[in-house]
Amino acid sequence: MSSFGSKVPGVWGLRWLRATAARRRRRAAIVVATMAMAIAGTAGAVGTAAPAHADEPGQFCTLTSRGTISATPSTVNFGQWVTVQWNLQLGVCSGPYVYVVGRDFAGGAVNLPLSGSRQVRAITNGSTITWDLYLFDMATDNPTPRHMATTTVTVL
């Protein structure tokens, strides 16, 4: 006799019934746990806040991006021209903001292109000039700049 005419479920029918029952138990446990957390949270018993890690869009942008900055020549005489070059390979970024901190750059006041170069005259009171490349994502609620790279020239 075929299993279609039988009132007793076959092996596959029992597995389906068990799997369905297990799914229902898991869903019920999730609902109960969610309700308990919501009640405890409103009562002030549990106060949790998600850390600002890579799950925030701006943090993900800066953590998945790569950048370089270089200055040539690496040793110059006072007053000589130096070429500062930078390049960024972006991860997933909605509103990237790129800036360089150092001589003849406006710091965070100017959004630079993802790659480029600038001629800078080596005039300093010290013996070195340093440039730092930064990136942050304007699309996040709390844009946190990330230091991507640094370069230094020696001034004789």
C-alpha positions in Angstrom: 0.0 0.0 0.0 1.3 3.5 -0.8 2.1 6.1 1.8 -0.4 8.5 0.2 -3.4 6.4 1.4 -2.0 5.8 4.8 -3.0 7.9 7.9 0.4 7.2 9.5 3.1 9.7 8.3 6.2 8.1 6.7 9.8 8.7 7.8 10.0 12.0 5.8 6.8 13.2 7.3 8.1 12.6 10.9 11.3 14.5 10.1 9.3 17.4 8.7 7.1 17.4 11.9 10.1 17.4 14.2 11.8 20.2 12.2 8.7 22.3 12.3 8.3 21.8 16.0 11.9 22.7 16.6 11.6 25.9 14.5 8.5 26.9 16.5 10.3 26.3 19.8 13.3 28.5 18.6 11.0 31.3 17.5 9.1 31.2 20.9 12.5 31.3 22.8 13.6 34.3 20.6 10.3 36.1 21.3 10.6 35.5 25.0 14.2 36.6 25.2 13.5 39.7 23.2 10.6 40.6 25.4 12.6 40.1 28.6 15.4 42.3 27.2 13.0 45.0 26.3 11.3 45.0 29.7 14.7 44.9 31.5 15.9 47.8 29.3 13.0 50.0 30.0 13.2 49.3 33.7 16.8 50.5 33.7 18.1 47.1 34.7 20.2 46.6 31.6 22.0 49.5 29.9 23.9 48.4 26.9 25.2 50.4 24.0 26.8 49.1 20.9 30.5 49.9 20.6 31.6 52.1 17.7 33.3 49.5 15.6 33.3 48.5 12.0 29.5 48.0 12.0 29.0 51.7 11.7 29.2 52.9 8.0 32.0 55.4 8.5 34.1 53.0 10.5 33.7 50.3 7.9 34.8 52.8 5.3 38.0 53.8 7.0 38.9 50.2 8.1 38.5 48.8 4.6 40.4 51.6 2.8 44.1 51.8 2.1 46.3 54.8 1.6 49.8 55.9 0.8 51.6 59.2 0.9 55.2 59.9 -0.2 57.5 62.9 -0.6 60.3 63.1 -3.1 63.2 63.7 -2.8 63.4 62.4 0.7 66.4 64.6 1.6 66.4 68.2 0.4 68.2 71.5 0.9 66.4 74.4 2.7 64.0 76.1 0.1 64.1 73.3 -2.4 60.8 72.0 -3.9 59.4 68.7 -2.7 56.6 66.7 -4.4 54.1 65.2 -2.0 51.9 62.5 -3.6 49.0 60.6 -2.0 46.7 57.8 -3.1 43.7 56.1 -1.5 42.0 52.9 -2.5 38.5 53.1 -0.9 36.5 50.4 0.6 32.8 50.9 0.9 32.5 54.6 1.4 29.4 56.8 0.9 31.0 60.2 1.5 34.8 60.0 1.7 36.6 63.1 3.0 40.4 63.1 2.4 42.8 65.5 3.9 46.5 65.9 4.5 48.1 67.6 7.6 51.4 69.2 7.0 53.2 72.1 5.4 51.2 73.8 2.6 48.1 71.7 3.2 45.0 73.1 4.8 44.6 70.1 7.2 40.9 69.1 7.5 39.6 72.3 5.9 39.9 71.1 2.4 38.6 67.8 0.9 41.3 66.5 -1.4 40.8 64.1 -4.4 41.5 60.4 -3.8 44.9 60.7 -5.4 47.0 63.6 -6.4 50.2 65.5 -5.8 51.4 69.0 -4.7 54.6 70.9 -4.9 55.8 72.2 -1.5 58.8 74.4 -0.7 61.0 72.9 2.0 61.0 75.8 4.5 61.1 74.8 8.2 62.6 75.8 11.5 63.5 72.2 12.2 65.3 69.5 10.3 62.3 67.5 9.0 58.9 68.1 7.5 56.1 65.5 8.0 52.8 65.0 6.1 50.0 62.8 7.4 47.1 61.4 5.2 43.7 61.1 6.9 40.3 59.7 5.7 36.8 59.8 7.2 33.3 59.1 5.9 30.9 62.1 6.0 27.9 59.7 5.7 28.2 58.5 9.3 26.7 60.2 12.3 30.1 60.3 14.1 32.8 60.8 11.5 36.1 59.7 13.1 39.2 60.4 11.0 41.6 57.5 10.5 45.3 58.1 10.0 46.2 56.3 6.7 49.9 57.1 6.1 52.7 59.4 6.9 55.9 60.6 5.2 58.8 62.7 6.2 61.6 64.6 4.4 64.9 65.6 5.9 65.8 69.3 5.3 69.5 70.1 5.2 
